[in-house]
Amino acid sequence: RVLRIKASGMAGATTGHVVNLASNDVERFAMASMFWPYLIFAPIEALVVIVLLWFELGYGALAGLGILIFIFLPLQFWFSSTYAKLRLRAALHTDYRVKLMSE
């Protein structure tokens, strides 16, 4: 985000604010690089587990898969959106704190 800010937008920004933006951007890149393999291996692993459950449980595996998809997946989306809102509030408080400390 720091690289996309125009020069006119940077005029009112303090050094602490710019450092905070850069720090958040670097943290996001670090987290993305740590978790990107899951995008490749998670679907493969899920498919293997479903096939193994089918051989062991039969139709009971479909019931478990249905519960997973229709209950736990929406619950996971809700938790992640709530966490994103809390993270945004924390970032706003951090910006305010950095601005106060730099004055």
C-alpha positions in Angstrom: 0.0 0.0 0.0 2.9 2.4 0.7 4.0 2.2 -2.9 0.6 3.1 -4.2 0.2 6.3 -2.2 0.5 9.5 -4.2 2.9 12.2 -3.3 0.1 14.5 -2.4 -1.3 11.8 0.0 2.1 11.4 1.7 2.3 15.1 2.5 0.1 14.7 5.6 1.6 11.4 6.7 4.1 11.2 9.5 7.2 9.0 9.5 5.6 6.7 12.0 2.5 6.2 9.8 4.6 5.3 6.8 6.7 2.9 8.9 3.5 1.3 10.3 2.1 0.8 6.8 5.4 -0.7 5.5 5.5 -3.0 8.6 2.0 -4.3 8.0 2.7 -4.9 4.3 5.8 -6.9 5.1 3.9 -8.9 7.7 1.3 -9.8 5.1 3.9 -10.9 2.6 5.5 -13.1 5.2 2.2 -14.7 6.2 1.3 -15.3 2.5 4.7 -16.9 1.8 4.3 -19.2 4.8 0.8 -20.4 3.9 0.8 -20.6 0.1 1.6 -24.3 -0.1 -1.7 -25.0 1.6 -3.5 -23.8 -1.5 -1.9 -26.6 -3.4 -1.9 -29.5 -0.9 -5.1 -28.9 1.0 -7.5 -29.9 -1.8 -5.4 -33.0 -2.6 -5.4 -34.0 1.1 -9.1 -33.3 1.4 -9.8 -35.5 -1.6 -7.6 -38.4 -0.2 -9.3 -38.1 3.2 -12.8 -38.2 1.6 -11.9 -41.3 -0.4 -10.5 -43.1 2.6 -13.6 -42.2 4.7 -15.8 -43.5 1.9 -14.0 -46.8 1.9 -14.2 -47.1 5.7 -17.7 -45.6 6.5 -19.7 -45.6 3.3 -22.6 -43.2 3.4 -21.7 -42.0 6.8 -18.7 -40.2 5.2 -21.2 -38.2 3.1 -23.0 -37.1 6.3 -19.8 -35.9 7.9 -18.8 -34.1 4.7 -22.2 -32.4 4.6 -21.8 -31.2 8.2 -18.4 -29.9 7.4 -19.5 -28.0 4.3 -22.9 -26.7 5.5 -22.0 -25.9 9.2 -18.3 -25.5 9.7 -17.5 -23.7 6.5 -19.9 -20.8 7.1 -18.8 -20.7 10.7 -15.2 -20.3 9.5 -16.1 -17.5 7.2 -17.9 -15.7 10.0 -14.8 -16.1 12.4 -12.4 -14.9 9.7 -14.6 -11.8 8.9 -14.9 -11.0 12.6 -11.1 -11.4 13.0 -10.5 -9.1 10.0 -12.7 -6.4 11.6 -10.9 -6.7 14.9 -7.5 -6.5 13.1 -8.6 -3.4 11.4 -9.6 -1.8 14.7 -6.2 -2.8 16.2 -4.4 -1.3 13.2 -6.3 2.0 13.6 -5.4 2.1 17.3 -1.8 1.4 16.4 -1.8 4.2 13.8 -3.2 6.6 16.5 -0.6 5.5 19.0 2.3 5.9 16.5 1.0 9.3 15.6 0.9 10.4 19.2 4.4 9.1 19.9 5.9 10.8 16.9 4.5 14.2 17.8 
